[in-house]
Amino acid sequence: MTQNIVAEARPLTAFPKGSKVTIHSFCAGGKARCRLCAMGLTPGTSVELGSNGSGPCRVKVRGADVVLGRGLADKILAKLM
């Protein structure tokens, strides 16, 4: 019997440094969504976590490094690639 394991979307801050994930959706209001989209963080985009400790979250998206505060990074739901 084969089990089909589906990766569930988790907040970006739940992944360790070096993880490559795909943005699934946002759990945020209109202003936060607009800000994230303006930075190139849109659903379906692949990102790599550069650092994800107790401070800001650094991600590499579309060839650029973006640093997000923990609050904003918590609103991004992603899945492992």
mmCIF file of the N, C-alpha and C atoms, coordinates in Angstrom:
data_MODEL
# 
_entry.id   MODEL 
# 
loop_
_atom_site.group_PDB 
_atom_site.id 
_atom_site.type_symbol 
_atom_site.label_atom_id 
_atom_site.label_alt_id 
_atom_site.label_comp_id 
_atom_site.label_asym_id 
_atom_site.label_entity_id 
_atom_site.label_seq_id 
_atom_site.pdbx_PDB_ins_code 
_atom_site.Cartn_x 
_atom_site.Cartn_y 
_atom_site.Cartn_z 
_atom_site.occupancy 
_atom_site.B_iso_or_equiv 
_atom_site.pdbx_formal_charge 
_atom_site.auth_seq_id 
_atom_site.auth_comp_id 
_atom_site.auth_asym_id 
_atom_site.auth_atom_id 
_atom_site.pdbx_PDB_model_num 
ATOM 1   N N  . MET A 1 1  ? 0.851  -1.171 0.000  1.00 0.00 ? 1  MET A N  1 
ATOM 2   C CA . MET A 1 1  ? 0.000  0.000  0.000  1.00 0.00 ? 1  MET A CA 1 
ATOM 3   C C  . MET A 1 1  ? 0.902  1.242  0.000  1.00 0.00 ? 1  MET A C  1 
ATOM 4   N N  . THR A 1 2  ? 0.666  2.166  -0.922 1.00 0.00 ? 2  THR A N  1 
ATOM 5   C CA . THR A 1 2  ? 1.473  3.368  -1.051 1.00 0.00 ? 2  THR A CA 1 
ATOM 6   C C  . THR A 1 2  ? 0.716  4.555  -0.465 1.00 0.00 ? 2  THR A C  1 
ATOM 7   N N  . GLN A 1 3  ? 1.434  5.336  0.338  1.00 0.00 ? 3  GLN A N  1 
ATOM 8   C CA . GLN A 1 3  ? 0.819  6.537  0.894  1.00 0.00 ? 3  GLN A CA 1 
ATOM 9   C C  . GLN A 1 3  ? 1.232  7.731  0.059  1.00 0.00 ? 3  GLN A C  1 
ATOM 10  N N  . ASN A 1 4  ? 0.289  8.577  -0.236 1.00 0.00 ? 4  ASN A N  1 
ATOM 11  C CA . ASN A 1 4  ? 0.570  9.805  -0.969 1.00 0.00 ? 4  ASN A CA 1 
ATOM 12  C C  . ASN A 1 4  ? 0.719  10.912 0.059  1.00 0.00 ? 4  ASN A C  1 
ATOM 13  N N  . ILE A 1 5  ? 1.951  11.362 0.286  1.00 0.00 ? 5  ILE A N  1 
ATOM 14  C CA . ILE A 1 5  ? 2.209  12.389 1.287  1.00 0.00 ? 5  ILE A CA 1 
ATOM 15  C C  . ILE A 1 5  ? 2.182  13.749 0.604  1.00 0.00 ? 5  ILE A C  1 
ATOM 16  N N  . VAL A 1 6  ? 1.266  14.573 1.022  1.00 0.00 ? 6  VAL A N  1 
ATOM 17  C CA . VAL A 1 6  ? 1.129  15.915 0.463  1.00 0.00 ? 6  VAL A CA 1 
ATOM 18  C C  . VAL A 1 6  ? 1.723  16.908 1.453  1.00 0.00 ? 6  VAL A C  1 
ATOM 19  N N  . ALA A 1 7  ? 2.644  17.715 0.968  1.00 0.00 ? 7  ALA A N  1 
ATOM 20  C CA . ALA A 1 7  ? 3.258  18.733 1.831  1.00 0.00 ? 7  ALA A CA 1 
ATOM 21  C C  . ALA A 1 7  ? 2.245  19.831 2.091  1.00 0.00 ? 7  ALA A C  1 
ATOM 22  N N  . GLU A 1 8  ? 2.052  20.149 3.348  1.00 0.00 ? 8  GLU A N  1 
ATOM 23  C CA . GLU A 1 8  ? 1.118  21.206 3.711  1.00 0.00 ? 8  GLU A CA 1 
ATOM 24  C C  . GLU A 1 8  ? 1.839  22.536 3.737  1.00 0.00 ? 8  GLU A C  1 
ATOM 25  N N  . ALA A 1 9  ? 1.122  23.576 3.422  1.00 0.00 ? 9  ALA A N  1 
ATOM 26  C CA . ALA A 1 9  ? 1.703  24.918 3.455  1.00 0.00 ? 9  ALA A CA 1 
ATOM 27  C C  . ALA A 1 9  ? 1.935  25.324 4.910  1.00 0.00 ? 9  ALA A C  1 
ATOM 28  N N  . ARG A 1 10 ? 3.139  25.872 5.170  1.00 0.00 ? 10 ARG A N  1 
ATOM 29  C CA . ARG A 1 10 ? 3.517  26.336 6.506  1.00 0.00 ? 10 ARG A CA 1 
ATOM 30  C C  . ARG A 1 10 ? 4.063  27.748 6.385  1.00 0.00 ? 10 ARG A C  1 
ATOM 31  N N  . PRO A 1 11 ? 4.088  28.494 7.479  1.00 0.00 ? 11 PRO A N  1 
ATOM 32  C CA . PRO A 1 11 ? 4.679  29.837 7.420  1.00 0.00 ? 11 PRO A CA 1 
ATOM 33  C C  . PRO A 1 11 ? 6.149  29.766 7.012  1.00 0.00 ? 11 PRO A C  1 
ATOM 34  N N  . LEU A 1 12 ? 6.609  30.767 6.329  1.00 0.00 ? 12 LEU A N  1 
ATOM 35  C CA . LEU A 1 12 ? 7.989  30.818 5.852  1.00 0.00 ? 12 LEU A CA 1 
ATOM 36  C C  . LEU A 1 12 ? 8.979  30.676 7.001  1.00 0.00 ? 12 LEU A C  1 
ATOM 37  N N  . THR A 1 13 ? 8.624  31.177 8.169  1.00 0.00 ? 13 THR A N  1 
ATOM 38  C CA . THR A 1 13 ? 9.523  31.113 9.327  1.00 0.00 ? 13 THR A CA 1 
ATOM 39  C C  . THR A 1 13 ? 9.658  29.700 9.901  1.00 0.00 ? 13 THR A C  1 
ATOM 40  N N  . ALA A 1 14 ? 8.843  28.750 9.436  1.00 0.00 ? 14 ALA A N  1 
ATOM 41  C CA . ALA A 1 14 ? 8.889  27.382 9.942  1.00 0.00 ? 14 ALA A CA 1 
ATOM 42  C C  . ALA A 1 14 ? 9.932  26.525 9.228  1.00 0.00 ? 14 ALA A C  1 
ATOM 43  N N  . PHE A 1 15 ? 10.553 27.046 8.174  1.00 0.00 ? 15 PHE A N  1 
ATOM 44  C CA . PHE A 1 15 ? 11.530 26.291 7.403  1.00 0.00 ? 15 PHE A CA 1 
ATOM 45  C C  . PHE A 1 15 ? 12.949 26.651 7.840  1.00 0.00 ? 15 PHE A C  1 
ATOM 46  N N  . PRO A 1 16 ? 13.861 25.691 7.816  1.00 0.00 ? 16 PRO A N  1 
ATOM 47  C CA . PRO A 1 16 ? 15.249 25.980 8.213  1.00 0.00 ? 16 PRO A CA 1 
ATOM 48  C C  . PRO A 1 16 ? 16.025 26.717 7.121  1.00 0.00 ? 16 PRO A C  1 
ATOM 49  N N  . LYS A 1 17 ? 17.147 27.288 7.508  1.00 0.00 ? 17 LYS A N  1 
ATOM 50  C CA . LYS A 1 17 ? 18.040 27.988 6.593  1.00 0.00 ? 17 LYS A CA 1 
ATOM 51  C C  . LYS A 1 17 ? 18.438 27.050 5.455  1.00 0.00 ? 17 LYS A C  1 
ATOM 52  N N  . GLY A 1 18 ? 18.460 27.584 4.240  1.00 0.00 ? 18 GLY A N  1 
ATOM 53  C CA . GLY A 1 18 ? 18.847 26.806 3.070  1.00 0.00 ? 18 GLY A CA 1 
ATOM 54  C C  . GLY A 1 18 ? 17.705 26.094 2.381  1.00 0.00 ? 18 GLY A C  1 
ATOM 55  N N  . SER A 1 19 ? 16.510 26.130 2.960  1.00 0.00 ? 19 SER A N  1 
ATOM 56  C CA . SER A 1 19 ? 15.357 25.464 2.344  1.00 0.00 ? 19 SER A CA 1 
ATOM 57  C C  . SER A 1 19 ? 14.953 26.170 1.064  1.00 0.00 ? 19 SER A C  1 
ATOM 58  N N  . LYS A 1 20 ? 14.567 25.376 0.078  1.00 0.00 ? 20 LYS A N  1 
ATOM 59  C CA . LYS A 1 20 ? 14.018 25.920 -1.165 1.00 0.00 ? 20 LYS A CA 1 
ATOM 60  C C  . LYS A 1 20 ? 12.528 25.615 -1.144 1.00 0.00 ? 20 LYS A C  1 
ATOM 61  N N  . VAL A 1 21 ? 11.735 26.675 -1.180 1.00 0.00 ? 21 VAL A N  1 
ATOM 62  C CA . VAL A 1 21 ? 10.284 26.527 -1.057 1.00 0.00 ? 21 VAL A CA 1 
ATOM 63  C C  . VAL A 1 21 ? 9.577  27.289 -2.167 1.00 0.00 ? 21 VAL A C  1 
ATOM 64  N N  . THR A 1 22 ? 8.320  26.966 -2.357 1.00 0.00 ? 22 THR A N  1 
ATOM 65  C CA . THR A 1 22 ? 7.459  27.678 -3.294 1.00 0.00 ? 22 THR A CA 1 
ATOM 66  C C  . THR A 1 22 ? 6.371  28.371 -2.502 1.00 0.00 ? 22 THR A C  1 
ATOM 67  N N  . ILE A 1 23 ? 6.174  29.643 -2.772 1.00 0.00 ? 23 ILE A N  1 
ATOM 68  C CA . ILE A 1 23 ? 5.127  30.394 -2.079 1.00 0.00 ? 23 ILE A CA 1 
ATOM 69  C C  . ILE A 1 23 ? 3.774  29.853 -2.509 1.00 0.00 ? 23 ILE A C  1 
ATOM 70  N N  . HIS A 1 24 ? 2.959  29.514 -1.526 1.00 0.00 ? 24 HIS A N  1 
ATOM 71  C CA . HIS A 1 24 ? 1.638  28.950 -1.788 1.00 0.00 ? 24 HIS A CA 1 
ATOM 72  C C  . HIS A 1 24 ? 0.556  30.031 -1.715 1.00 0.00 ? 24 HIS A C  1 
ATOM 73  N N  . SER A 1 25 ? 0.538  30.785 -0.633 1.00 0.00 ? 25 SER A N  1 
ATOM 74  C CA . SER A 1 25 ? -0.482 31.820 -0.454 1.00 0.00 ? 25 SER A CA 1 
ATOM 75  C C  . SER A 1 25 ? -0.049 32.755 0.670  1.00 0.00 ? 25 SER A C  1 
ATOM 76  N N  . PHE A 1 26 ? -0.896 33.737 0.939  1.00 0.00 ? 26 PHE A N  1 
ATOM 77  C CA . PHE A 1 26 ? -0.643 34.684 2.020  1.00 0.00 ? 26 PHE A CA 1 
ATOM 78  C C  . PHE A 1 26 ? -1.772 34.592 3.034  1.00 0.00 ? 26 PHE A C  1 
ATOM 79  N N  . CYS A 1 27 ? -1.432 34.805 4.275  1.00 0.00 ? 27 CYS A N  1 
ATOM 80  C CA . CYS A 1 27 ? -2.411 34.874 5.349  1.00 0.00 ? 27 CYS A CA 1 
ATOM 81  C C  . CYS A 1 27 ? -2.310 36.305 5.884  1.00 0.00 ? 27 CYS A C  1 
ATOM 82  N N  . ALA A 1 28 ? -2.708 37.259 5.042  1.00 0.00 ? 28 ALA A N  1 
ATOM 83  C CA . ALA A 1 28 ? -2.481 38.668 5.357  1.00 0.00 ? 28 ALA A CA 1 
ATOM 84  C C  . ALA A 1 28 ? -3.579 39.531 4.742  1.00 0.00 ? 28 ALA A C  1 
ATOM 85  N N  . GLY A 1 29 ? -3.625 40.764 5.196  1.00 0.00 ? 29 GLY A N  1 
ATOM 86  C CA . GLY A 1 29 ? -4.574 41.730 4.662  1.00 0.00 ? 29 GLY A CA 1 
ATOM 87  C C  . GLY A 1 29 ? -4.082 42.339 3.349  1.00 0.00 ? 29 GLY A C  1 
ATOM 88  N N  . GLY A 1 30 ? -4.860 43.250 2.816  1.00 0.00 ? 30 GLY A N  1 
ATOM 89  C CA . GLY A 1 30 ? -4.570 43.856 1.521  1.00 0.00 ? 30 GLY A CA 1 
ATOM 90  C C  . GLY A 1 30 ? -3.249 44.601 1.439  1.00 0.00 ? 30 GLY A C  1 
ATOM 91  N N  . LYS A 1 31 ? -2.926 45.397 2.462  1.00 0.00 ? 31 LYS A N  1 
ATOM 92  C CA . LYS A 1 31 ? -1.679 46.167 2.429  1.00 0.00 ? 31 LYS A CA 1 
ATOM 93  C C  . LYS A 1 31 ? -0.462 45.260 2.446  1.00 0.00 ? 31 LYS A C  1 
ATOM 94  N N  . ALA A 1 32 ? -0.491 44.228 3.290  1.00 0.00 ? 32 ALA A N  1 
ATOM 95  C CA . ALA A 1 32 ? 0.645  43.305 3.361  1.00 0.00 ? 32 ALA A CA 1 
ATOM 96  C C  . ALA A 1 32 ? 0.789  42.534 2.054  1.00 0.00 ? 32 ALA A C  1 
ATOM 97  N N  . ARG A 1 33 ? -0.321 42.125 1.454  1.00 0.00 ? 33 ARG A N  1 
ATOM 98  C CA . ARG A 1 33 ? -0.266 41.417 0.169  1.00 0.00 ? 33 ARG A CA 1 
ATOM 99  C C  . ARG A 1 33 ? 0.340  42.292 -0.916 1.00 0.00 ? 33 ARG A C  1 
ATOM 100 N N  . CYS A 1 34 ? -0.074 43.530 -0.962 1.00 0.00 ? 34 CYS A N  1 
ATOM 101 C CA . CYS A 1 34 ? 0.474  44.457 -1.963 1.00 0.00 ? 34 CYS A CA 1 
ATOM 102 C C  . CYS A 1 34 ? 1.970  44.648 -1.766 1.00 0.00 ? 34 CYS A C  1 
ATOM 103 N N  . ARG A 1 35 ? 2.384  44.769 -0.528 1.00 0.00 ? 35 ARG A N  1 
ATOM 104 C CA . ARG A 1 35 ? 3.806  44.960 -0.232 1.00 0.00 ? 35 ARG A CA 1 
ATOM 105 C C  . ARG A 1 35 ? 4.616  43.731 -0.649 1.00 0.00 ? 35 ARG A C  1 
ATOM 106 N N  . LEU A 1 36 ? 4.117  42.545 -0.311 1.00 0.00 ? 36 LEU A N  1 
ATOM 107 C CA . LEU A 1 36 ? 4.814  41.315 -0.674 1.00 0.00 ? 36 LEU A CA 1 
ATOM 108 C C  . LEU A 1 36 ? 4.890  41.143 -2.193 1.00 0.00 ? 36 LEU A C  1 
ATOM 109 N N  . CYS A 1 37 ? 3.805  41.402 -2.880 1.00 0.00 ? 37 CYS A N  1 
ATOM 110 C CA . CYS A 1 37 ? 3.798  41.288 -4.344 1.00 0.00 ? 37 CYS A CA 1 
ATOM 111 C C  . CYS A 1 37 ? 4.744  42.303 -4.982 1.00 0.00 ? 37 CYS A C  1 
ATOM 112 N N  . ALA A 1 38 ? 4.820  43.498 -4.427 1.00 0.00 ? 38 ALA A N  1 
ATOM 113 C CA . ALA A 1 38 ? 5.730  44.522 -4.954 1.00 0.00 ? 38 ALA A CA 1 
ATOM 114 C C  . ALA A 1 38 ? 7.191  44.105 -4.803 1.00 0.00 ? 38 ALA A C  1 
ATOM 115 N N  . MET A 1 39 ? 7.481  43.265 -3.808 1.00 0.00 ? 39 MET A N  1 
ATOM 116 C CA . MET A 1 39 ? 8.847  42.763 -3.607 1.00 0.00 ? 39 MET A CA 1 
ATOM 117 C C  . MET A 1 39 ? 9.128  41.519 -4.445 1.00 0.00 ? 39 MET A C  1 
ATOM 118 N N  . GLY A 1 40 ? 8.154  41.076 -5.237 1.00 0.00 ? 40 GLY A N  1 
ATOM 119 C CA . GLY A 1 40 ? 8.350  39.901 -6.083 1.00 0.00 ? 40 GLY A CA 1 
ATOM 120 C C  . GLY A 1 40 ? 7.960  38.595 -5.425 1.00 0.00 ? 40 GLY A C  1 
ATOM 121 N N  . LEU A 1 41 ? 7.392  38.663 -4.237 1.00 0.00 ? 41 LEU A N  1 
ATOM 122 C CA . LEU A 1 41 ? 6.970  37.466 -3.508 1.00 0.00 ? 41 LEU A CA 1 
ATOM 123 C C  . LEU A 1 41 ? 5.505  37.184 -3.826 1.00 0.00 ? 41 LEU A C  1 
ATOM 124 N N  . THR A 1 42 ? 5.287  36.469 -4.923 1.00 0.00 ? 42 THR A N  1 
ATOM 125 C CA . THR A 1 42 ? 3.931  36.164 -5.368 1.00 0.00 ? 42 THR A CA 1 
ATOM 126 C C  . THR A 1 42 ? 3.707  34.654 -5.303 1.00 0.00 ? 42 THR A C  1 
ATOM 127 N N  . PRO A 1 43 ? 2.452  34.213 -5.165 1.00 0.00 ? 43 PRO A N  1 
ATOM 128 C CA . PRO A 1 43 ? 2.179  32.773 -5.141 1.00 0.00 ? 43 PRO A CA 1 
ATOM 129 C C  . PRO A 1 43 ? 2.739  32.090 -6.391 1.00 0.00 ? 43 PRO A C  1 
ATOM 130 N N  . GLY A 1 44 ? 3.379  30.938 -6.168 1.00 0.00 ? 44 GLY A N  1 
ATOM 131 C CA . GLY A 1 44 ? 3.990  30.188 -7.259 1.00 0.00 ? 44 GLY A CA 1 
ATOM 132 C C  . GLY A 1 44 ? 5.473  30.480 -7.445 1.00 0.00 ? 44 GLY A C  1 
ATOM 133 N N  . THR A 1 45 ? 5.983  31.505 -6.776 1.00 0.00 ? 45 THR A N  1 
ATOM 134 C CA . THR A 1 45 ? 7.387  31.883 -6.888 1.00 0.00 ? 45 THR A CA 1 
ATOM 135 C C  . THR A 1 45 ? 8.253  31.012 -5.985 1.00 0.00 ? 45 THR A C  1 
ATOM 136 N N  . SER A 1 46 ? 9.404  30.609 -6.500 1.00 0.00 ? 46 SER A N  1 
ATOM 137 C CA . SER A 1 46 ? 10.360 29.830 -5.711 1.00 0.00 ? 46 SER A CA 1 
ATOM 138 C C  . SER A 1 46 ? 11.289 30.770 -4.971 1.00 0.00 ? 46 SER A C  1 
ATOM 139 N N  . VAL A 1 47 ? 11.547 30.466 -3.704 1.00 0.00 ? 47 VAL A N  1 
ATOM 140 C CA . VAL A 1 47 ? 12.472 31.263 -2.903 1.00 0.00 ? 47 VAL A CA 1 
ATOM 141 C C  . VAL A 1 47 ? 13.399 30.330 -2.134 1.00 0.00 ? 47 VAL A C  1 
ATOM 142 N N  . GLU A 1 48 ? 14.566 30.844 -1.765 1.00 0.00 ? 48 GLU A N  1 
ATOM 143 C CA . GLU A 1 48 ? 15.519 30.102 -0.950 1.00 0.00 ? 48 GLU A CA 1 
ATOM 144 C C  . GLU A 1 48 ? 15.771 30.899 0.319  1.00 0.00 ? 48 GLU A C  1 
ATOM 145 N N  . LEU A 1 49 ? 15.661 30.253 1.451  1.00 0.00 ? 49 LEU A N  1 
ATOM 146 C CA . LEU A 1 49 ? 15.883 30.926 2.730  1.00 0.00 ? 49 LEU A CA 1 
ATOM 147 C C  . LEU A 1 49 ? 17.373 31.055 2.999  1.00 0.00 ? 49 LEU A C  1 
ATOM 148 N N  . GLY A 1 50 ? 17.832 32.297 3.166  1.00 0.00 ? 50 GLY A N  1 
ATOM 149 C CA . GLY A 1 50 ? 19.228 32.552 3.447  1.00 0.00 ? 50 GLY A CA 1 
ATOM 150 C C  . GLY A 1 50 ? 19.510 32.488 4.933  1.00 0.00 ? 50 GLY A C  1 
ATOM 151 N N  . SER A 1 51 ? 18.651 33.080 5.727  1.00 0.00 ? 51 SER A N  1 
ATOM 152 C CA . SER A 1 51 ? 18.775 33.000 7.176  1.00 0.00 ? 51 SER A CA 1 
ATOM 153 C C  . SER A 1 51 ? 17.376 33.056 7.756  1.00 0.00 ? 51 SER A C  1 
ATOM 154 N N  . ASN A 1 52 ? 17.213 32.344 8.836  1.00 0.00 ? 52 ASN A N  1 
ATOM 155 C CA . ASN A 1 52 ? 15.888 32.263 9.447  1.00 0.00 ? 52 ASN A CA 1 
ATOM 156 C C  . ASN A 1 52 ? 16.044 31.961 10.927 1.00 0.00 ? 52 ASN A C  1 
ATOM 157 N N  . GLY A 1 53 ? 16.747 32.838 11.620 1.00 0.00 ? 53 GLY A N  1 
ATOM 158 C CA . GLY A 1 53 ? 16.961 32.644 13.053 1.00 0.00 ? 53 GLY A CA 1 
ATOM 159 C C  . GLY A 1 53 ? 15.901 33.362 13.848 1.00 0.00 ? 53 GLY A C  1 
ATOM 160 N N  . SER A 1 54 ? 16.318 33.985 14.922 1.00 0.00 ? 54 SER A N  1 
ATOM 161 C CA . SER A 1 54 ? 15.368 34.683 15.773 1.00 0.00 ? 54 SER A CA 1 
ATOM 162 C C  . SER A 1 54 ? 15.107 36.111 15.299 1.00 0.00 ? 54 SER A C  1 
ATOM 163 N N  . GLY A 1 55 ? 15.905 36.604 14.375 1.00 0.00 ? 55 GLY A N  1 
ATOM 164 C CA . GLY A 1 55 ? 15.743 37.961 13.855 1.00 0.00 ? 55 GLY A CA 1 
ATOM 165 C C  . GLY A 1 55 ? 15.026 37.950 12.520 1.00 0.00 ? 55 GLY A C  1 
ATOM 166 N N  . PRO A 1 56 ? 15.365 38.918 11.664 1.00 0.00 ? 56 PRO A N  1 
ATOM 167 C CA . PRO A 1 56 ? 14.732 39.004 10.349 1.00 0.00 ? 56 PRO A CA 1 
ATOM 168 C C  . PRO A 1 56 ? 14.977 37.749 9.506  1.00 0.00 ? 56 PRO A C  1 
ATOM 169 N N  . CYS A 1 57 ? 14.124 37.536 8.533  1.00 0.00 ? 57 CYS A N  1 
ATOM 170 C CA . CYS A 1 57 ? 14.189 36.390 7.630  1.00 0.00 ? 57 CYS A CA 1 
ATOM 171 C C  . CYS A 1 57 ? 14.712 36.883 6.278  1.00 0.00 ? 57 CYS A C  1 
ATOM 172 N N  . ARG A 1 58 ? 15.847 36.325 5.827  1.00 0.00 ? 58 ARG A N  1 
ATOM 173 C CA . ARG A 1 58 ? 16.439 36.716 4.545  1.00 0.00 ? 58 ARG A CA 1 
ATOM 174 C C  . ARG A 1 58 ? 16.098 35.639 3.516  1.00 0.00 ? 58 ARG A C  1 
ATOM 175 N N  . VAL A 1 59 ? 15.541 36.070 2.384  1.00 0.00 ? 59 VAL A N  1 
ATOM 176 C CA . VAL A 1 59 ? 15.202 35.133 1.316  1.00 0.00 ? 59 VAL A CA 1 
ATOM 177 C C  . VAL A 1 59 ? 15.795 35.622 0.001  1.00 0.00 ? 59 VAL A C  1 
ATOM 178 N N  . LYS A 1 60 ? 16.081 34.666 -0.876 1.00 0.00 ? 60 LYS A N  1 
ATOM 179 C CA . LYS A 1 60 ? 16.549 34.989 -2.216 1.00 0.00 ? 60 LYS A CA 1 
ATOM 180 C C  . LYS A 1 60 ? 15.384 34.712 -3.158 1.00 0.00 ? 60 LYS A C  1 
ATOM 181 N N  . VAL A 1 61 ? 14.934 35.751 -3.842 1.00 0.00 ? 61 VAL A N  1 
ATOM 182 C CA . VAL A 1 61 ? 13.794 35.627 -4.736 1.00 0.00 ? 61 VAL A CA 1 
ATOM 183 C C  . VAL A 1 61 ? 14.107 36.354 -6.041 1.00 0.00 ? 61 VAL A C  1 
ATOM 184 N N  . ARG A 1 62 ? 13.902 35.682 -7.163 1.00 0.00 ? 62 ARG A N  1 
ATOM 185 C CA . ARG A 1 62 ? 14.128 36.269 -8.491 1.00 0.00 ? 62 ARG A CA 1 
ATOM 186 C C  . ARG A 1 62 ? 15.505 36.914 -8.615 1.00 0.00 ? 62 ARG A C  1 
ATOM 187 N N  . GLY A 1 63 ? 16.521 36.294 -7.996 1.00 0.00 ? 63 GLY A N  1 
ATOM 188 C CA . GLY A 1 63 ? 17.889 36.782 -8.088 1.00 0.00 ? 63 GLY A CA 1 
ATOM 189 C C  . GLY A 1 63 ? 18.244 37.915 -7.142 1.00 0.00 ? 63 GLY A C  1 
ATOM 190 N N  . ALA A 1 64 ? 17.342 38.297 -6.273 1.00 0.00 ? 64 ALA A N  1 
ATOM 191 C CA . ALA A 1 64 ? 17.596 39.386 -5.324 1.00 0.00 ? 64 ALA A CA 1 
ATOM 192 C C  . ALA A 1 64 ? 17.441 38.880 -3.888 1.00 0.00 ? 64 ALA A C  1 
ATOM 193 N N  . ASP A 1 65 ? 18.222 39.462 -2.985 1.00 0.00 ? 65 ASP A N  1 
ATOM 194 C CA . ASP A 1 65 ? 18.068 39.162 -1.561 1.00 0.00 ? 65 ASP A CA 1 
ATOM 195 C C  . ASP A 1 65 ? 17.063 40.125 -0.957 1.00 0.00 ? 65 ASP A C  1 
ATOM 196 N N  . VAL A 1 66 ? 16.102 39.580 -0.234 1.00 0.00 ? 66 VAL A N  1 
ATOM 197 C CA . VAL A 1 66 ? 15.064 40.378 0.412  1.00 0.00 ? 66 VAL A CA 1 
ATOM 198 C C  . VAL A 1 66 ? 15.065 40.021 1.887  1.00 0.00 ? 66 VAL A C  1 
ATOM 199 N N  . VAL A 1 67 ? 15.041 41.036 2.739  1.00 0.00 ? 67 VAL A N  1 
ATOM 200 C CA . VAL A 1 67 ? 14.996 40.805 4.178  1.00 0.00 ? 67 VAL A CA 1 
ATOM 201 C C  . VAL A 1 67 ? 13.611 41.205 4.683  1.00 0.00 ? 67 VAL A C  1 
ATOM 202 N N  . LEU A 1 68 ? 12.954 40.256 5.353  1.00 0.00 ? 68 LEU A N  1 
ATOM 203 C CA . LEU A 1 68 ? 11.601 40.469 5.873  1.00 0.00 ? 68 LEU A CA 1 
ATOM 204 C C  . LEU A 1 68 ? 11.612 40.401 7.388  1.00 0.00 ? 68 LEU A C  1 
ATOM 205 N N  . GLY A 1 69 ? 10.817 41.231 8.010  1.00 0.00 ? 69 GLY A N  1 
ATOM 206 C CA . GLY A 1 69 ? 10.614 41.107 9.448  1.00 0.00 ? 69 GLY A CA 1 
ATOM 207 C C  . GLY A 1 69 ? 9.873  39.818 9.740  1.00 0.00 ? 69 GLY A C  1 
ATOM 208 N N  . ARG A 1 70 ? 9.991  39.316 10.948 1.00 0.00 ? 70 ARG A N  1 
ATOM 209 C CA . ARG A 1 70 ? 9.354  38.044 11.310 1.00 0.00 ? 70 ARG A CA 1 
ATOM 210 C C  . ARG A 1 70 ? 7.838  38.091 11.141 1.00 0.00 ? 70 ARG A C  1 
ATOM 211 N N  . GLY A 1 71 ? 7.233  39.229 11.466 1.00 0.00 ? 71 GLY A N  1 
ATOM 212 C CA . GLY A 1 71 ? 5.786  39.334 11.353 1.00 0.00 ? 71 GLY A CA 1 
ATOM 213 C C  . GLY A 1 71 ? 5.309  39.168 9.923  1.00 0.00 ? 71 GLY A C  1 
ATOM 214 N N  . LEU A 1 72 ? 5.988  39.814 8.992  1.00 0.00 ? 72 LEU A N  1 
ATOM 215 C CA . LEU A 1 72 ? 5.614  39.717 7.579  1.00 0.00 ? 72 LEU A CA 1 
ATOM 216 C C  . LEU A 1 72 ? 5.939  38.325 7.039  1.00 0.00 ? 72 LEU A C  1 
ATOM 217 N N  . ALA A 1 73 ? 7.080  37.767 7.431  1.00 0.00 ? 73 ALA A N  1 
ATOM 218 C CA . ALA A 1 73 ? 7.465  36.429 6.969  1.00 0.00 ? 73 ALA A CA 1 
ATOM 219 C C  . ALA A 1 73 ? 6.491  35.369 7.470  1.00 0.00 ? 73 ALA A C  1 
ATOM 220 N N  . ASP A 1 74 ? 5.896  35.571 8.658  1.00 0.00 ? 74 ASP A N  1 
ATOM 221 C CA . ASP A 1 74 ? 4.900  34.628 9.184  1.00 0.00 ? 74 ASP A CA 1 
ATOM 222 C C  . ASP A 1 74 ? 3.628  34.593 8.351  1.00 0.00 ? 74 ASP A C  1 
ATOM 223 N N  . LYS A 1 75 ? 3.372  35.635 7.589  1.00 0.00 ? 75 LYS A N  1 
ATOM 224 C CA . LYS A 1 75 ? 2.150  35.712 6.791  1.00 0.00 ? 75 LYS A CA 1 
ATOM 225 C C  . LYS A 1 75 ? 2.274  35.025 5.446  1.00 0.00 ? 75 LYS A C  1 
ATOM 226 N N  . ILE A 1 76 ? 3.499  34.582 5.108  1.00 0.00 ? 76 ILE A N  1 
ATOM 227 C CA . ILE A 1 76 ? 3.727  33.894 3.824  1.00 0.00 ? 76 ILE A CA 1 
ATOM 228 C C  . ILE A 1 76 ? 3.647  32.396 4.071  1.00 0.00 ? 76 ILE A C  1 
ATOM 229 N N  . LEU A 1 77 ? 2.718  31.720 3.398  1.00 0.00 ? 77 LEU A N  1 
ATOM 230 C CA . LEU A 1 77 ? 2.599  30.272 3.504  1.00 0.00 ? 77 LEU A CA 1 
ATOM 231 C C  . LEU A 1 77 ? 3.300  29.640 2.317  1.00 0.00 ? 77 LEU A C  1 
ATOM 232 N N  . ALA A 1 78 ? 4.163  28.657 2.588  1.00 0.00 ? 78 ALA A N  1 
ATOM 233 C CA . ALA A 1 78 ? 4.972  28.052 1.533  1.00 0.00 ? 78 ALA A CA 1 
ATOM 234 C C  . ALA A 1 78 ? 5.014  26.541 1.692  1.00 0.00 ? 78 ALA A C  1 
ATOM 235 N N  . LYS A 1 79 ? 5.447  25.868 0.615  1.00 0.00 ? 79 LYS A N  1 
ATOM 236 C CA . LYS A 1 79 ? 5.622  24.414 0.593  1.00 0.00 ? 79 LYS A CA 1 
ATOM 237 C C  . LYS A 1 79 ? 7.022  24.112 0.102  1.00 0.00 ? 79 LYS A C  1 
ATOM 238 N N  . LEU A 1 80 ? 7.610  23.012 0.592  1.00 0.00 ? 80 LEU A N  1 
ATOM 239 C CA . LEU A 1 80 ? 8.915  22.579 0.110  1.00 0.00 ? 80 LEU A CA 1 
ATOM 240 C C  . LEU A 1 80 ? 8.808  22.214 -1.366 1.00 0.00 ? 80 LEU A C  1 
ATOM 241 N N  . MET A 1 81 ? 9.885  22.480 -2.085 1.00 0.00 ? 81 MET A N  1 
ATOM 242 C CA . MET A 1 81 ? 9.914  22.145 -3.519 1.00 0.00 ? 81 MET A CA 1 
ATOM 243 C C  . MET A 1 81 ? 10.194 20.674 -3.715 1.00 0.00 ? 81 MET A C  1 
# 
